[in-house]
Amino acid sequence: MVLGSINLDLVVRLASLPRPGETVVGDRLLRFPGGKGANQAVAAARLGAQVRMLGRVGNDGFAEELLNGLADDGVDVSGIARDGEEPSGAALILVEKGGQNTIAIAPGANWRVGSAEVGLLSGGLEPGDVLVLQLEVPLETVRTAAEAGRGAGARVVLNAAPVQPSLTLSALPAVDLLVVNEGEASRLSGLEVRDPAGAEQAAAVLGRAGSAVVVTLGALGAVLWERGKAERIAAHPVQSVDTTAAGDAFVGAVACALAAGESYPDAVRLGSAAGALATTKLGARSSLPWLAEVRSLLGSNTR
């Protein structure tokens, strides 16, 4: 089960990202269904997981497109409400030629995800299920959802993104697995993270509350901290086009693997393959890989 954000992504490709005050002419405007929560739900579903999405869209022109996009990928959308007071969420994404991006989000209905969604979650989880959360809905909702998930015996995965300036490590809810990138790990741990050694130090700090921790490092792979020990997971070399959904592909794949009973290291390996493949295509939802693609990449790297 995934509780989180649902957005429409508006994407422009550019030769280079604009500096403050600079206007850069780009390519045509592209539209993709997105949102971290929705992307992670689709990422898991494409790898074979049974996924139910909880969240909100507006009562507007974006809503049908967003709901249909999730349903087309096999995600159960019966827990998604239409909000009559706020529009559907949107993300404005600029992507440069090398694949790096900048993103601005207008949360809209996502910021009204609350007690109603947590109530649906509480009634729908069973021991052994996996609950996936992110931070594009209110933090208090994330906190109560995590408590409800653990109370139901589910394994709770939190992707602590995006990190808000006021967010501290002590404010994060207790979860089974915390997933962060190097920037998020740096902000939450207070340590500079630039390489696997720095990621191991930050993960040790982030894991003091008892959670397993994964710090993703892009082309440098990932670091898994579990039960006081660190393990480095290698990256998969690919030709990167757009990194927008790499983190969401990673989290969705990890959740899918955990739901299937895999260990944390094996789940992270699957996540690394899915995340790498997601950078090879433009757009968020359109880049999320299918199971056959992930198996092919994993197989090609073990020969």
N, C-alpha and C positions, 0 to 999 in steps of 0.2 A: 504494500500500500504506500502511496505517495501523497503527502499533504504539502501543498506548495503553490507556487505562482504559475500563472498562465498568461502569456503575452503574445502579441503580434510583433514580430521583429521587422523593422524597416531598415534595410541595409543599403549602403552605398560603398562601392569599391573605389579606392583612390590610389594614385601613384605613391603618395606619402601622406601621413596623418597631419592635419593642420596644427600649427603652433597657436598659442593664445592670440586672438585678434586676427588670425589669418583665415582667408577664404580659399578653399581648394576646390577646383572643379573635378567632379568624379564621373563615374559611369551612371547608368540608369538606376532608378530606385527599384529595389527588389523587396518582395514581401514573403516572409516565412513565418509559420506558426512557431512559437517559442515559449520562453519562460523557463527558469531553471527547474521548477517542479515538473512541468509538462515534459520538458526535454528528458529529464531523468526517468520519468514514467515510460516514455516511448523507447528510450535506450534499453531499459530492462525488458520491455515487451518484445522488442525485435530480437532479443537473445533468447526468447522462449519463456519468460516469466509471465505469470498471470498477475495483472496489475490493475488496481482500482485507484483512480485519481480523485482527491478531495481538494476543492478550491472554488474560486468564483470568477465569473466573467461578467461583463456588463450586459445591459439589455440594448445592444447596439449592433451595428453592421459587422463588427469584428467577431462577435460571439459565435455565430453559426460556423464561421470558418474555423475558429479555434476548436470547437467541440467536434466538428466533423474530422478535423485533422487527427485528433486523439483517437476517435473511434475507428478511423481507417487503419490505424496501427494496432488495433486490438485492445486498446485501453478502455476499461469500464468507466464511463463518464456519468453514471447515475448519481454520484456524489458531488457533482459540480453544480453550484447554484448560479442563477442569473440575478445579479444585483441591480435593483431599480434606481439606485442613487449615484453610483459611480460607473464610469465607462470601463471597458475592458482594458487591461494593462497593455502597455506598448514599450518597446525598446528601440532606441535609435542607435544604430551600429555603423561605425566607420571602419572599413577594413583596408589596410594598405597592401601593396603588392606582395610583400614578404609574408603576409598572413597575420601580422599583429593587428590588434583592434582596440578601439575605445568604445565604450557603451554607456549610454544614458538611459535610465529607466523612468517611465511614468507609471507608478504602481496601479493606480485606479482601483478596481474592485479587489485586487490582491490584498490591499491594505485593510480590507474589511473581513478577511478570513479570520474566524474566531470560534466562539463557543459552539456554534451550530456544527461546524466541521469537526471539532474535537469530539462532540457527542456522537457523530456518525462513526468516527474512528474507533471510539471506545466500544461500540457495538459490533464492529466488523473485524476486529483482530483476534487471533487465536495464538496460543503458545506455538513458537516455531516460525511465525510470520516475521517478515521484515518490514519495518516502517522507515521511510526515507523522508528527511526534513531538510530544508534550506532556510536562508534568512531573507527571502524576498516577500515574506508575510510578517506580521508583527511578532516581535521576539517573545512576548508573553504567550501568544498562541503556540509558538514553537515549544516553549517551556512546558506548557500544560499538555501539549500533544505528546511530548517525550515522556512525561510522567504517566500519561494514560497508556502509552505503548508498552512501557516497561511493566506497568501494573497488569497488563493483559498477558505478559509473558513473551511479548514480541522482542526481537532484536532491533534496536534503534540506531540508525545511521544518520548522522548530522553532517551535512556539507556546510561548513560555517562560511558561507558566501552569499551575498557580499558582506564583508565586515564593515559595520558602521563605525564612524570615528569614536563614538562614545562607548562602544562595546568593549568589555573587559573579559578576561578569562574566567573570572569568578561569576560573571553574569551568564555564562553559557550553561545550558541544561545538562544534566547527567545523561550520558548516552553510552552505548556499547562501542561505537566506532565513530571517531571524529575525523573528517576528511578536510584538509586545507591545502592550498598551494603555498608557494614560498612567501608571497606577500602577506597572506592571511596568517601564516605561521609566525612571521616576524612581528606583526602587530599584536597578536594575542600573547605571544611568549615574551616579548620585549627583547628578543635576540635577533641579530641579523642573520638571515638565511639566504645564502647564495649558492651553496653546494651541498652534497650529501652529508658532509661532516656537520655543517651548521644545521641541517634538517634534523639530524639525530639529536643534537642538543636541544633544539626547540621541541621536538616530539617528546623528549623526556620530561620537559616542563609541562607540556599540554596533557600528558598522560598521567599526571600525578593524582588526578581525581578518579583514576581507575579505568578510564576508557582506553581502548586501543586507538592508535593514532596513525594516520597516513598523511605524509607530506609529499605532494606531487611537485616535481621539478622540471616538467617539460622534457626537453631532450636529454636531461641528466637522469631521468627515471623517477623513482619514488622511494621513499623511506617508510617502512612499516615499523611502528613501535608497539610491541605486544608483550605484556608480562615482564617488563623491565629489560627487554632485549630489542635491539634494532636489527632490521634486515633490509638490505638494499635490493631493490627490484629494478632491473635494467630496462631502459627505454627501447622502443622499436624504431629504427631509423626509417623515416618516410619523407617524401617531398611535401612540405607543408604549404597549404594554400590559404587556410583560414582557421585560426585557433579558437573561434567563438565557442564551439560546443564540446571541446575536448574534455573539459572538466565534467560536464554533464554525462558524456558517454562513459567516462571513467566511473562515476558514482553509480550510474544505472547498471553497469556491468558488474561492479562489486556487489551491489544489492542482489542482483540475479544469482550470482554465484553463492552468496551466503544463504539465500532462500533454498538453494539446491543442496545445501549441506557442506559446501566447500570450506576449507580452512581460510583464514585471513590471507596467508601468503598466496595461495592459489587464486583467491578472489582478486587480490591486487594485481596479479599477473594478467588475469583476464581483463581487468580494468585498464591496465597499461596498453594492451593491444587495442581495445576499443577506443581509448582516447587518442592513440596514434592515428588510427584509421579516420577518425572524425576530422583531423586536421587536413586531410587530403582532398576534401570537397568544400565548396562554398556553401555558406548558410549553416544554421544551427540544426534544425530538424532534418533537413535533407542530407546532412553529413553523418547522421548517426548510423553506425554499421549494423548489418544483419549478421546472424550467427555464422553463416557460411563464410563471410568475409573474415570474421575474427578467427575462425578455425583455420582458414587458409594462411593468414599471417602467422599465427602461432606455429603451424606446421612448417612453414617456410623457414622459420627461425630455429627449428630444432633438428634440421637435416645436417 
